[in-house]
Amino acid sequence: MTITGAIVLFAVIWFMALLIALPLGLRTHGDRGVNSQAEPAFSPVNANVRRKILWVTAITIVLWIPICLFIASGIVSIDDLDFWGRLGPKG
């Protein structure tokens, strides 16, 4: 695995985890019953984005290290995943 591949893998895991974590525990003004002209009912009261980003980064590191070690170990290669033989002859 190259450095670029490791960085891309980290970014993919991080963004997937962030998209999962952002709506968790979100409370809107409509949920709290606060109605005003300045804030729409669907706007978040306190999104806690900084805390979610820290949690997502920690979870990503915990997931990323074993995945990188698994890929770098060579237990499974791209040739093992080439079911239809489209990458050329094995050898």
C-alpha positions as CSV (number, residue, x, y, z in Angstrom):
1,M,0.0,0.0,0.0
2,T,1.4,3.4,-0.9
3,I,1.2,6.5,1.2
4,T,-1.3,8.0,-1.2
5,G,-3.5,4.9,-0.9
6,A,-3.3,5.0,2.9
7,I,-4.3,8.7,2.9
8,V,-7.2,8.1,0.5
9,L,-8.4,5.2,2.6
10,F,-8.3,7.3,5.8
11,A,-10.2,10.1,4.0
12,V,-12.9,7.7,2.7
13,I,-13.4,6.1,6.2
14,W,-13.4,9.6,7.8
15,F,-16.0,11.1,5.5
16,M,-18.2,8.0,5.7
17,A,-18.1,8.0,9.5
18,L,-18.8,11.8,9.5
19,L,-21.9,11.4,7.4
20,I,-23.1,8.8,9.8
21,A,-22.3,10.8,12.9
22,L,-23.7,14.2,11.9
23,P,-27.4,13.5,12.4
24,L,-26.9,11.5,15.6
25,G,-28.3,13.3,18.6
26,L,-29.3,16.3,16.6
27,R,-32.0,18.5,18.2
28,T,-33.8,21.2,16.1
29,H,-35.7,24.3,17.1
30,G,-38.9,22.5,16.0
31,D,-38.2,19.6,18.4
32,R,-37.8,22.0,21.3
33,G,-40.9,24.0,20.4
34,V,-39.0,27.3,19.9
35,N,-40.5,29.2,17.1
36,S,-39.2,32.5,15.9
37,Q,-38.9,34.5,12.7
38,A,-35.0,34.5,12.8
39,E,-34.5,30.7,13.0
40,P,-36.3,28.0,10.9
41,A,-37.8,25.1,12.7
42,F,-35.3,22.6,11.1
43,S,-32.2,24.5,12.1
44,P,-30.1,22.7,14.8
45,V,-30.1,24.0,18.4
46,N,-26.6,22.7,19.2
47,A,-25.0,20.5,16.5
48,N,-21.8,19.7,18.6
49,V,-19.8,19.5,15.4
50,R,-16.4,19.9,17.0
51,R,-17.1,17.0,19.4
52,K,-18.4,14.8,16.5
53,I,-15.3,15.5,14.4
54,L,-13.1,14.4,17.3
55,W,-15.1,11.2,17.8
56,V,-15.1,10.5,14.1
57,T,-11.3,11.0,13.9
58,A,-10.8,8.6,16.8
59,I,-13.1,6.0,15.4
60,T,-11.4,6.4,11.9
61,I,-8.0,5.8,13.4
62,V,-9.2,2.7,15.2
63,L,-10.7,1.3,12.0
64,W,-7.9,2.5,9.6
65,I,-4.9,0.9,11.3
66,P,-6.1,-2.7,11.1
67,I,-7.4,-2.2,7.6
68,C,-4.0,-0.8,6.5
69,L,-2.2,-3.7,8.2
70,F,-4.5,-6.2,6.5
71,I,-4.0,-4.7,3.1
72,A,-0.2,-4.4,3.6
73,S,0.1,-8.0,4.8
74,G,-0.8,-9.3,1.4
75,I,-3.3,-12.0,2.7
76,V,-5.7,-10.9,0.0
77,S,-4.4,-9.3,-3.2
78,I,-6.1,-7.9,-6.2
79,D,-5.5,-11.1,-8.1
80,D,-7.6,-12.9,-5.5
81,L,-10.5,-10.6,-6.2
82,D,-10.3,-10.9,-10.0
83,F,-13.1,-13.4,-10.4
84,W,-13.5,-13.0,-14.1
85,G,-9.8,-12.9,-15.1
86,R,-9.9,-9.4,-16.5
87,L,-6.6,-8.3,-15.1
88,G,-4.6,-10.8,-17.2
89,P,-3.0,-14.2,-16.6
90,K,-2.1,-15.1,-13.1
91,G,1.5,-15.8,-12.6
